[in-house]
Amino acid sequence: MPRPTSTDAPLSDLEPEESPDLAPRDRRRWNPSIVLLCLATAAATAAVVAFAMYHPVPPSLAVAAEPKEAALVAEDMTDARTVELKVEVGEESSLTSPVNGTITRTSCSPGATLTSATTSFTVDSDPLINLHTGTPLWRSLKFGDRGEDVMALQHEFARLGYAVTETARFDWQTWIAWDTIVESLGGDTTYGELDLTHIVWLPTAQVTASACPLRLGQKASSGGALVSLPSTLLSASVKTMPSDLLPGTRTLTVNDIGIAISEDGSVTAESLGTLAETDAYRNHAKDAENTPLEGTLTLAEPLTAYPVPPAAVAMTGDTSGCVASMDGDALPVTVVSSKLGRSYITFADAPTVDAVQARAPKDLSCW
């Protein structure tokens, strides 16, 4: 039997030829760098998820527990409101000369203020004394004269700081006050007398000149105009009263001066003169269109109120309700105002407790 040649070798004895496209499975390997990167990424993802699911709240941002009680701390409320006034004025008027003569000195000018117990004119050699009295002076006075004009004169002297008693009788004290004023301004008096020809009567303690008809060297005539005055203030009232005012008597303040008003916001007749003397009114009178007259309304007697959380009040009406003491007793109150997240309440009588429950119980009965 012939021996097989190499070309005739059996298939089982031949080594298979390797294909470049088919690598054996046991030859695949992981790169160590890639493995570490994957592990780091997984760890970071887990940390982000854990932080998103839970992160601690800083103590400064933590929600405080709701308080159980609200301390009653009294506050005085004046309920101050800025309001605009409307006024009614009369016709223009003037100050008149008490004598005939030549103007030898004058300090009058438009817009100038003439004040009681001062002088603005000298006629011939005699200074004319500006003097305000509530009742116009209509006669010369001497010791022993009595009347309303004397009482008004004494009232003005007392207002000016002189030691005068209001007796309605022209006495020595009254004359001393007159003599002191005149001599301080360069004039002379007759003992025991007040000479009306030395006086320029002022309707208020201060007036503002709108014009000065007579100039230096011109002739003054008795009863003739020395100074033109702005229109007289006839009435004044609050233009629009606020609708949510706290109950109580009100006072009006203009330039830090108290002005009496009625319940409807009208300035009382007795206070019109006081209002007319304020700088605010004088500025308004000069330019009413561009200079509103404003004042401040306040309670004449401050109201004592207590700020509490709104939840502390169980409301039974628009402004009525009650709060609960820490022992659970119902205390009737009135809500007078609300601001800055607080309800301001008042009690019919001064409260006998120092605190109330911060949240009124749902079953709290106010009756």
C-alpha positions in Angstrom: 0.0 0.0 0.0 1.6 3.2 -1.0 2.4 5.8 1.8 0.4 8.9 1.7 2.1 12.0 0.7 1.8 15.3 2.5 -0.8 16.4 0.2 -2.9 13.4 1.0 -2.8 14.1 4.9 -6.1 13.6 6.7 -8.2 16.7 7.4 -8.0 16.1 11.2 -4.3 16.4 11.1 -4.3 19.8 9.4 -4.4 23.1 11.5 -7.2 25.4 10.6 -6.3 28.7 9.0 -7.1 31.7 11.3 -9.5 34.4 9.9 -8.4 38.0 10.6 -12.1 39.0 11.2 -12.9 36.4 13.7 -10.9 36.9 16.9 -11.3 34.3 19.6 -13.5 35.3 22.6 -10.8 34.7 25.1 -8.6 37.4 23.5 -11.0 40.4 24.5 -9.6 42.6 27.4 -11.0 45.7 29.4 -8.7 48.8 29.6 -8.1 49.5 33.3 -8.4 53.3 32.7 -11.9 52.9 31.3 -12.9 50.8 34.3 -11.8 53.4 36.8 -13.6 56.2 34.9 -16.8 54.3 34.9 -16.6 53.6 38.6 -15.9 57.3 39.3 -18.8 58.4 37.2 -21.2 56.0 39.0 -20.0 57.3 42.4 -20.5 60.9 41.4 -24.0 60.2 40.1 -25.0 58.4 43.3 -23.8 61.4 45.3 -25.8 63.9 43.3 -28.9 61.7 43.6 -28.4 61.4 47.3 -28.0 65.2 47.8 -31.0 65.9 45.7 -33.1 63.5 47.8 -31.8 64.8 51.1 -29.9 67.9 52.1 -30.0 69.5 55.6 -31.7 73.0 56.1 -29.4 75.6 57.7 -30.6 76.6 61.2 -31.1 80.2 60.0 -33.6 79.0 57.4 -35.5 76.6 59.6 -39.2 77.3 60.1 -39.8 78.4 63.7 -42.6 76.8 65.6 -45.8 78.8 65.7 -46.0 80.8 68.9 -48.7 79.9 71.4 -49.2 83.3 72.9 -49.1 87.0 71.9 -48.0 89.5 74.5 -50.3 92.5 74.9 -48.0 95.6 74.5 -49.9 98.9 74.5 -49.3 101.5 71.8 -50.7 105.0 71.6 -52.4 105.7 68.2 -53.0 109.2 67.0 -54.2 108.1 63.6 -52.4 111.0 61.9 -53.7 111.8 58.4 -52.5 114.5 56.0 -55.5 116.4 54.5 -56.0 119.3 52.1 -58.1 122.3 53.2 -60.5 124.3 51.1 -61.0 128.0 52.1 -63.5 130.7 51.4 -62.2 134.3 51.3 -63.8 137.6 51.2 -63.0 140.8 49.5 -59.6 142.5 49.9 -59.4 145.0 52.8 -56.9 147.6 54.0 -55.4 149.1 57.1 -56.2 152.8 57.5 -54.4 155.8 58.8 -55.6 157.3 62.1 -54.3 160.8 61.2 -53.5 163.3 58.5 -49.9 164.0 57.8 -46.7 163.2 55.8 -45.2 159.7 55.6 -41.7 160.3 57.0 -40.8 156.7 57.5 -42.2 153.4 56.2 -41.1 149.8 56.2 -44.1 148.6 54.2 -43.6 146.5 51.1 -45.7 143.9 49.2 -45.4 140.6 51.0 -44.1 142.2 54.2 -45.5 141.1 57.6 -47.0 143.7 60.0 -47.0 142.4 63.6 -48.9 143.6 66.7 -46.9 145.9 69.0 -44.5 147.1 66.2 -44.5 150.1 63.9 -44.4 150.3 60.1 -45.1 154.0 59.5 -44.2 157.3 61.0 -46.5 160.2 60.2 -44.8 163.6 60.7 -42.8 162.8 63.8 -45.1 160.2 65.5 -44.7 156.5 65.0 -48.0 154.7 64.3 -48.4 151.6 66.5 -49.6 148.4 64.9 -52.0 146.8 67.4 -54.3 143.8 67.2 -57.4 143.5 69.4 -60.3 141.0 69.1 -62.7 143.9 69.3 -61.8 146.8 67.1 -60.7 149.9 69.1 -63.1 152.7 68.3 -62.2 155.4 71.0 -59.4 156.8 72.9 -59.2 155.5 76.5 -58.3 156.9 79.9 -58.2 155.7 83.5 -61.5 154.2 84.6 -63.0 153.6 81.2 -64.7 150.2 80.9 -66.0 148.1 78.1 -65.4 145.2 75.7 -62.8 147.2 73.8 -60.8 147.6 77.1 -61.1 143.8 77.8 -59.8 143.1 74.2 -56.9 145.5 74.8 -55.9 143.8 78.0 -56.2 140.4 76.5 -53.7 141.4 73.8 -51.3 143.0 76.2 -51.4 139.8 78.3 -50.7 137.7 75.1 -47.7 139.9 74.4 -46.4 139.1 77.9 -47.3 142.1 79.9 -48.5 141.9 83.5 -52.1 142.9 82.8 -55.2 141.5 84.4 -58.3 141.3 82.2 -60.8 143.4 84.2 -62.4 145.3 81.4 -61.4 148.5 83.2 -58.6 150.7 81.8 -56.3 150.8 84.8 -52.7 151.6 85.7 -51.3 148.2 84.6 -53.0 148.6 81.2 -51.6 152.0 80.7 -48.1 150.9 81.8 -48.2 148.2 79.1 -49.3 150.7 76.5 -46.7 153.3 77.5 -43.9 150.7 77.5 -44.8 149.6 73.9 -45.0 153.2 72.6 -41.7 154.4 74.2 -39.9 151.3 72.9 -40.8 152.3 69.4 -39.8 155.9 69.8 -43.1 157.5 70.6 -44.6 159.5 73.5 -47.8 159.0 75.5 -50.0 161.1 77.8 -50.2 159.8 81.4 -53.2 157.7 82.0 -54.4 157.8 78.3 -54.4 155.7 75.2 -54.6 158.0 72.1 -56.4 156.3 69.2 -54.6 158.5 66.7 -51.4 156.6 67.4 -52.9 153.2 66.5 -53.1 151.2 63.2 -55.6 148.5 64.1 -54.8 144.9 62.9 -57.5 142.3 62.5 -55.1 139.6 63.5 -51.8 139.5 65.4 -49.9 139.4 62.1 -51.1 140.5 58.6 -49.4 140.4 55.2 -49.3 143.4 53.0 -50.4 142.8 49.4 -49.7 146.4 48.4 -48.5 149.7 50.0 -50.5 152.6 48.4 -48.5 155.3 50.1 -44.7 155.9 49.6 -42.3 157.9 51.5 -43.1 161.6 51.4 -46.7 161.2 50.4 -49.7 162.5 52.3 -51.7 160.2 54.6 -55.3 161.1 55.3 -57.4 160.0 58.3 -59.4 156.9 57.2 -57.3 156.5 54.0 -55.6 153.2 53.1 -52.1 152.7 54.4 -51.8 149.0 53.6 -53.8 146.8 51.3 -54.4 143.3 52.7 -55.2 140.0 51.0 -58.7 138.7 51.0 -60.1 137.9 54.5 -60.4 134.3 55.4 -64.1 133.6 55.9 -64.2 129.8 56.3 -62.0 126.7 56.0 -62.7 123.0 56.1 -61.1 119.7 55.3 -61.6 119.1 51.6 -62.3 115.4 51.9 -62.5 113.7 55.2 -60.9 110.2 55.2 -63.6 107.5 55.4 -61.6 105.1 57.7 -60.8 107.4 60.6 -60.7 106.0 64.1 -63.5 107.2 66.4 -62.8 110.2 68.5 -62.4 114.0 68.6 -59.9 115.4 66.1 -57.6 118.3 66.0 -56.0 119.9 62.9 -52.3 120.9 62.9 -50.9 123.4 60.5 -47.2 124.4 60.8 -47.2 122.8 64.2 -50.1 125.0 65.3 -53.2 123.4 66.7 -56.4 124.4 64.9 -59.8 123.5 66.4 -62.3 121.8 64.1 -65.8 120.5 64.3 -66.9 116.9 63.6 -67.5 117.6 60.0 -64.0 118.9 59.5 -64.8 122.7 59.5 -62.4 125.0 61.2 -64.2 126.8 64.1 -64.9 130.5 63.8 -62.6 131.1 66.8 -59.7 129.4 65.0 -59.9 131.1 61.6 -57.7 133.9 62.8 -55.1 131.4 64.0 -55.2 129.6 60.7 -54.8 132.9 58.8 -51.6 133.6 60.7 -49.8 130.4 59.6 -47.1 130.5 57.0 -48.9 127.7 55.1 -52.0 129.9 54.7 -50.0 133.0 53.7 -48.2 131.0 51.0 -51.5 129.5 49.8 -53.1 133.0 49.7 -50.3 134.2 47.4 -50.6 131.3 45.0 -53.7 129.2 45.7 -53.6 127.4 42.4 -50.1 126.0 42.8 -49.8 125.9 46.6 -52.3 123.7 48.3 -53.1 124.3 52.0 -52.5 121.1 53.9 -52.6 120.1 57.5 -52.5 117.0 59.7 -55.6 115.4 61.4 -54.9 113.6 64.6 -56.9 112.3 67.5 -57.1 114.9 70.3 -56.7 112.0 72.8 -54.4 109.1 71.6 -56.1 105.7 71.5 -54.5 102.9 73.4 -54.4 99.8 71.1 -52.6 96.4 71.2 -51.1 94.8 68.1 -51.7 91.0 67.9 -51.6 88.4 65.1 -54.8 88.4 63.0 -55.3 84.8 63.9 -55.7 85.7 67.5 -59.0 87.5 66.9 -62.2 85.6 66.4 -64.3 88.1 64.4 -68.0 88.4 65.1 -68.6 91.6 62.9 -66.9 94.1 60.7 -64.7 95.4 63.6 -65.9 93.4 66.6 -64.6 90.1 67.9 -62.8 88.5 70.8 -59.5 87.0 71.9 -58.8 84.2 74.2 -56.8 84.6 77.4 -54.2 81.9 78.1 -56.8 80.4 80.4 -59.3 80.2 77.6 -61.5 83.1 78.7 -63.1 85.1 75.9 -62.3 88.8 75.9 -64.4 91.1 73.7 -62.3 93.5 71.5 -62.6 96.0 68.7 -60.3 95.9 65.7 -59.4 99.5 65.0 -56.6 99.1 62.5 -54.4 96.7 60.6 -50.8 97.2 59.4 -47.6 95.3 59.0 -49.3 92.0 59.5 -50.8 92.9 62.8 -54.4 93.6 64.0 -54.7 96.5 66.4 -57.3 95.9 69.0 -58.8 97.8 71.8 -60.6 96.6 75.0 -63.7 98.3 76.6 -61.6 98.3 79.8 -57.9 98.0 80.4 -57.0 94.3 80.0 -56.1 92.4 83.1 -54.0 89.8 81.3 -50.5 90.2 79.8 -51.0 87.9 76.9 -53.6 86.2 74.7 -53.5 83.0 72.6 -51.8 83.6 69.3 -54.5 81.6 67.5 -58.0 81.8 68.8 -59.6 78.4 69.4 -62.2 77.4 66.8 -64.8 76.9 69.4 -64.2 80.3 71.1 -67.5 81.9 72.0 -67.6 85.7 72.3 -70.9 85.8 74.1 
